[in-house]
Amino acid sequence: MTGFLYERNFYGRDKIAGILAGVQGLAAISALLRASARDLGYGQDSLTGEIIDLLPTNKAAARRSVLGLATGGTAELRRAGLWALGFVVEAQDVELLAAADADPRVTSVAIGSIPNPAGETEHSWC
């Protein structure tokens, strides 16, 4: 997938992402989130769909994977991790999602991933 990312080839990225998701399942989530963190200038609907489909397959394992991205690395990786955390969030994660980040775009994604207290599961950006 790395070659497609360097070539800014979203079609190839999405095809490989689908194959990885199908073969590796949740084990591919970190690679898929890292790929989604790279802005290729095109929509990411297919890649996002693969990620969203994988996250609920094992929420505890998914949460462990996305927390690593959400709490370190570049701003792009933090944004991807915090976005994904919104799909597998636990009560103890709300503080992380509400914390300010040096990058306002990261803070915006984090706040958008805070679960609705009314119990609605839809993200505010959907």
ChimeraX commands (.cxc) that place a marker at each C-alpha (Angstrom):
marker #1 position 0.00,0.00,0.00 radius 0.5
marker #1 position 2.95,2.29,0.67 radius 0.5
marker #1 position 3.76,2.55,-3.04 radius 0.5
marker #1 position 0.23,3.70,-3.83 radius 0.5
marker #1 position 0.43,6.30,-1.05 radius 0.5
marker #1 position 3.69,7.72,-2.40 radius 0.5
marker #1 position 2.23,7.78,-5.91 radius 0.5
marker #1 position -0.89,9.49,-4.49 radius 0.5
marker #1 position -2.92,6.70,-6.13 radius 0.5
marker #1 position -6.16,6.55,-4.15 radius 0.5
marker #1 position -7.63,3.81,-6.34 radius 0.5
marker #1 position -4.70,1.46,-5.69 radius 0.5
marker #1 position -4.68,2.39,-2.00 radius 0.5
marker #1 position -8.36,1.53,-1.69 radius 0.5
marker #1 position -8.00,-1.78,-3.55 radius 0.5
marker #1 position -5.11,-2.88,-1.34 radius 0.5
marker #1 position -6.99,-1.70,1.76 radius 0.5
marker #1 position -9.94,-3.90,0.81 radius 0.5
marker #1 position -7.65,-6.89,0.31 radius 0.5
marker #1 position -5.86,-6.28,3.62 radius 0.5
marker #1 position -9.15,-5.92,5.47 radius 0.5
marker #1 position -10.46,-9.12,3.91 radius 0.5
marker #1 position -7.34,-11.17,4.59 radius 0.5
marker #1 position -6.14,-9.76,7.92 radius 0.5
marker #1 position -9.38,-8.50,9.42 radius 0.5
marker #1 position -8.90,-6.31,12.47 radius 0.5
marker #1 position -5.14,-6.93,12.37 radius 0.5
marker #1 position -5.06,-4.52,9.39 radius 0.5
marker #1 position -6.65,-1.63,11.29 radius 0.5
marker #1 position -3.39,0.13,12.13 radius 0.5
marker #1 position -2.18,0.00,8.51 radius 0.5
marker #1 position -5.55,1.20,7.25 radius 0.5
marker #1 position -5.64,4.10,9.70 radius 0.5
marker #1 position -2.09,5.06,8.78 radius 0.5
marker #1 position -3.10,5.03,5.11 radius 0.5
marker #1 position -6.16,7.15,5.87 radius 0.5
marker #1 position -3.95,9.70,7.61 radius 0.5
marker #1 position -2.27,10.46,4.27 radius 0.5
marker #1 position -4.28,13.09,2.43 radius 0.5
marker #1 position -4.21,12.16,-1.24 radius 0.5
marker #1 position -6.51,14.99,-2.21 radius 0.5
marker #1 position -9.38,12.65,-3.05 radius 0.5
marker #1 position -12.31,11.18,-1.17 radius 0.5
marker #1 position -11.69,8.32,1.19 radius 0.5
marker #1 position -15.13,6.76,1.20 radius 0.5
marker #1 position -13.95,3.24,0.35 radius 0.5
marker #1 position -11.07,3.29,2.82 radius 0.5
marker #1 position -13.23,4.81,5.54 radius 0.5
marker #1 position -15.88,2.17,4.91 radius 0.5
marker #1 position -13.33,-0.63,5.34 radius 0.5
marker #1 position -12.20,0.87,8.65 radius 0.5
marker #1 position -15.74,1.40,9.94 radius 0.5
marker #1 position -16.65,-2.19,9.05 radius 0.5
marker #1 position -13.66,-3.60,10.95 radius 0.5
marker #1 position -13.86,-1.58,14.17 radius 0.5
marker #1 position -16.94,-3.23,15.70 radius 0.5
marker #1 position -15.73,-6.79,14.99 radius 0.5
marker #1 position -13.78,-6.75,18.27 radius 0.5
marker #1 position -14.20,-3.40,19.99 radius 0.5
marker #1 position -11.71,-4.10,22.78 radius 0.5
marker #1 position -8.92,-5.07,20.37 radius 0.5
marker #1 position -9.78,-2.22,18.01 radius 0.5
marker #1 position -9.70,0.23,20.90 radius 0.5
marker #1 position -6.21,-0.92,21.89 radius 0.5
marker #1 position -5.01,-0.46,18.31 radius 0.5
marker #1 position -6.45,3.01,17.82 radius 0.5
marker #1 position -5.34,4.34,21.23 radius 0.5
marker #1 position -1.72,4.05,20.16 radius 0.5
marker #1 position -2.35,6.26,17.17 radius 0.5
marker #1 position -4.63,8.63,19.09 radius 0.5
marker #1 position -2.04,9.43,21.74 radius 0.5
marker #1 position 1.19,9.82,19.78 radius 0.5
marker #1 position 2.85,10.33,16.47 radius 0.5
marker #1 position 2.06,13.06,14.01 radius 0.5
marker #1 position -1.04,15.23,14.04 radius 0.5
marker #1 position -2.37,13.28,11.05 radius 0.5
marker #1 position -2.02,9.96,12.89 radius 0.5
marker #1 position -3.61,11.41,16.04 radius 0.5
marker #1 position -6.56,12.64,13.97 radius 0.5
marker #1 position -7.02,9.20,12.39 radius 0.5
marker #1 position -6.76,7.47,15.77 radius 0.5
marker #1 position -9.14,9.83,17.54 radius 0.5
marker #1 position -11.66,9.57,14.71 radius 0.5
marker #1 position -11.57,5.76,14.92 radius 0.5
marker #1 position -11.74,5.85,18.71 radius 0.5
marker #1 position -15.17,7.44,18.37 radius 0.5
marker #1 position -16.47,4.11,17.04 radius 0.5
marker #1 position -15.10,2.03,19.94 radius 0.5
marker #1 position -15.04,4.61,22.72 radius 0.5
marker #1 position -15.25,3.64,26.39 radius 0.5
marker #1 position -16.18,5.96,29.26 radius 0.5
marker #1 position -12.52,6.41,30.23 radius 0.5
marker #1 position -11.73,7.73,26.73 radius 0.5
marker #1 position -13.95,10.80,26.96 radius 0.5
marker #1 position -11.25,12.75,28.79 radius 0.5
marker #1 position -8.79,12.00,25.97 radius 0.5
marker #1 position -11.34,13.09,23.38 radius 0.5
marker #1 position -12.09,16.31,25.28 radius 0.5
marker #1 position -8.42,17.28,25.73 radius 0.5
marker #1 position -7.03,20.07,23.61 radius 0.5
marker #1 position -4.25,19.29,21.14 radius 0.5
marker #1 position -1.57,21.63,19.82 radius 0.5
marker #1 position -3.15,21.12,16.37 radius 0.5
marker #1 position -6.69,22.56,16.31 radius 0.5
marker #1 position -7.70,20.07,13.58 radius 0.5
marker #1 position -6.87,17.20,15.95 radius 0.5
marker #1 position -8.95,18.83,18.70 radius 0.5
marker #1 position -11.85,19.27,16.29 radius 0.5
marker #1 position -11.83,15.59,15.28 radius 0.5
marker #1 position -11.53,14.49,18.90 radius 0.5
marker #1 position -14.48,16.60,20.03 radius 0.5
marker #1 position -16.55,15.33,17.09 radius 0.5
marker #1 position -15.85,11.77,18.26 radius 0.5
marker #1 position -17.25,12.27,21.77 radius 0.5
marker #1 position -20.32,10.05,22.08 radius 0.5
marker #1 position -23.71,11.67,22.30 radius 0.5
marker #1 position -24.98,11.43,25.89 radius 0.5
marker #1 position -28.46,10.69,24.53 radius 0.5
marker #1 position -27.10,7.37,23.31 radius 0.5
marker #1 position -27.17,8.13,19.60 radius 0.5
marker #1 position -24.33,6.33,17.86 radius 0.5
marker #1 position -24.05,8.52,14.80 radius 0.5
marker #1 position -21.03,10.83,14.72 radius 0.5
marker #1 position -21.75,14.53,14.40 radius 0.5
marker #1 position -19.82,14.66,11.09 radius 0.5
marker #1 position -21.79,11.86,9.40 radius 0.5
marker link #1:1,2 radius 0.2
marker link #1:2,3 radius 0.2
marker link #1:3,4 radius 0.2
marker link #1:4,5 radius 0.2
marker link #1:5,6 radius 0.2
marker link #1:6,7 radius 0.2
marker link #1:7,8 radius 0.2
marker link #1:8,9 radius 0.2
marker link #1:9,10 radius 0.2
marker link #1:10,11 radius 0.2
marker link #1:11,12 radius 0.2
marker link #1:12,13 radius 0.2
marker link #1:13,14 radius 0.2
marker link #1:14,15 radius 0.2
marker link #1:15,16 radius 0.2
marker link #1:16,17 radius 0.2
marker link #1:17,18 radius 0.2
marker link #1:18,19 radius 0.2
marker link #1:19,20 radius 0.2
marker link #1:20,21 radius 0.2
marker link #1:21,22 radius 0.2
marker link #1:22,23 radius 0.2
marker link #1:23,24 radius 0.2
marker link #1:24,25 radius 0.2
marker link #1:25,26 radius 0.2
marker link #1:26,27 radius 0.2
marker link #1:27,28 radius 0.2
marker link #1:28,29 radius 0.2
marker link #1:29,30 radius 0.2
marker link #1:30,31 radius 0.2
marker link #1:31,32 radius 0.2
marker link #1:32,33 radius 0.2
marker link #1:33,34 radius 0.2
marker link #1:34,35 radius 0.2
marker link #1:35,36 radius 0.2
marker link #1:36,37 radius 0.2
marker link #1:37,38 radius 0.2
marker link #1:38,39 radius 0.2
marker link #1:39,40 radius 0.2
marker link #1:40,41 radius 0.2
marker link #1:41,42 radius 0.2
marker link #1:42,43 radius 0.2
marker link #1:43,44 radius 0.2
marker link #1:44,45 radius 0.2
marker link #1:45,46 radius 0.2
marker link #1:46,47 radius 0.2
marker link #1:47,48 radius 0.2
marker link #1:48,49 radius 0.2
marker link #1:49,50 radius 0.2
marker link #1:50,51 radius 0.2
marker link #1:51,52 radius 0.2
marker link #1:52,53 radius 0.2
marker link #1:53,54 radius 0.2
marker link #1:54,55 radius 0.2
marker link #1:55,56 radius 0.2
marker link #1:56,57 radius 0.2
marker link #1:57,58 radius 0.2
marker link #1:58,59 radius 0.2
marker link #1:59,60 radius 0.2
marker link #1:60,61 radius 0.2
marker link #1:61,62 radius 0.2
marker link #1:62,63 radius 0.2
marker link #1:63,64 radius 0.2
marker link #1:64,65 radius 0.2
marker link #1:65,66 radius 0.2
marker link #1:66,67 radius 0.2
marker link #1:67,68 radius 0.2
marker link #1:68,69 radius 0.2
marker link #1:69,70 radius 0.2
marker link #1:70,71 radius 0.2
marker link #1:71,72 radius 0.2
marker link #1:72,73 radius 0.2
marker link #1:73,74 radius 0.2
marker link #1:74,75 radius 0.2
marker link #1:75,76 radius 0.2
marker link #1:76,77 radius 0.2
marker link #1:77,78 radius 0.2
marker link #1:78,79 radius 0.2
marker link #1:79,80 radius 0.2
marker link #1:80,81 radius 0.2
marker link #1:81,82 radius 0.2
marker link #1:82,83 radius 0.2
marker link #1:83,84 radius 0.2
marker link #1:84,85 radius 0.2
marker link #1:85,86 radius 0.2
marker link #1:86,87 radius 0.2
marker link #1:87,88 radius 0.2
marker link #1:88,89 radius 0.2
marker link #1:89,90 radius 0.2
marker link #1:90,91 radius 0.2
marker link #1:91,92 radius 0.2
marker link #1:92,93 radius 0.2
marker link #1:93,94 radius 0.2
marker link #1:94,95 radius 0.2
marker link #1:95,96 radius 0.2
marker link #1:96,97 radius 0.2
marker link #1:97,98 radius 0.2
marker link #1:98,99 radius 0.2
marker link #1:99,100 radius 0.2
marker link #1:100,101 radius 0.2
marker link #1:101,102 radius 0.2
marker link #1:102,103 radius 0.2
marker link #1:103,104 radius 0.2
marker link #1:104,105 radius 0.2
marker link #1:105,106 radius 0.2
marker link #1:106,107 radius 0.2
marker link #1:107,108 radius 0.2
marker link #1:108,109 radius 0.2
marker link #1:109,110 radius 0.2
marker link #1:110,111 radius 0.2
marker link #1:111,112 radius 0.2
marker link #1:112,113 radius 0.2
marker link #1:113,114 radius 0.2
marker link #1:114,115 radius 0.2
marker link #1:115,116 radius 0.2
marker link #1:116,117 radius 0.2
marker link #1:117,118 radius 0.2
marker link #1:118,119 radius 0.2
marker link #1:119,120 radius 0.2
marker link #1:120,121 radius 0.2
marker link #1:121,122 radius 0.2
marker link #1:122,123 radius 0.2
marker link #1:123,124 radius 0.2
marker link #1:124,125 radius 0.2
marker link #1:125,126 radius 0.2
view
